[in-house]
Amino acid sequence: MYPNSEKDKKVHLITTLDNTEEDLLTLEYVKADKNAPDFKTMYKNTEQLIKVNFSSLDVHLHTEALLNSINFLNNLLPPLKKETQEEQPIVPKEEEEEEEEAKIEDSAVTKKSSTKKSKFEDVVNLHIRADLNCLKVFIRGEKARISEISIEGLVSEVQMRKKSVEILANLKNIVILDCDKEALYKKAVSIADKEVFDFRMVNHVDATEGDAYTDMLIVDTSVALTVGCIQVIFLNKFMSSILVSVHLTCTTAFTI
């Protein structure tokens, strides 16, 4: 908590006042045996699963409180010392050639082993999922609240297999409100679709090695992004107040 401009009121910098029923943070870890008979049905071919669920959090960006927090953290950090760069030893050319030959031999061994398809190729070695139900950010000035940003339904996943790494991200809703009482349009940014964006990236390990390099249908990395309909209303007074608040915080932080 931080005292506001008014004597009798205080500003909560980070709160969970709206969340009275659900847990703030839950963490679940599941490790399964890939040789188990119900590995595919019950555990969905996933050897290790980590699930993090974050329910809701309110963050209040108060200009004066942020500056005092930055000043406090800067006083805790020790002063930086200039480190002299150590000279790297020169490796003889003969050792470099031996290392290159060893790398070529290792790559040849891996190519031979990769031709044999393993029965555990489709197994997900590690699956990490993080859910954020709701995050609200309130931007406050010295006298009044400037804006309210609400982010809902953010889901991010990472699936690691032997031959690929898949990254997924999805955001359901985002709303930016103008907190000025005289504002004609309260919603500066809103969503007119089912979701904000849906992101998927797959990185294939050694997909274009060897003869596969000439196959134009095989790629090392594939990226897919779907963006929904986002409605933005540009308000000059609203944007100016946000930029002034950000500029004041940044300039004062650099001078500390």
Protein Blocks (a to p, Z undefined) as FASTA:
>chain_A
ZZdfbfkbccdfbdcklpmkbcfbdcddddddfkbfklmmmnoopabdcddddfbdcddd
dfklmmmmmmmmmmmpccdddddddddddddfklmmmmmmmmmmmmmmmmmmmmpccfkl
mpcfbacddddfbacdddddfkbcfbdcddehiacdddddfkbccdddddfbdcdddfbf
klmblblbdcfbfbfbdcdddddehklgcjllmpmkbcfbdcddddddddddddfklmmm
mmmmmmmmmmmmmmZZ
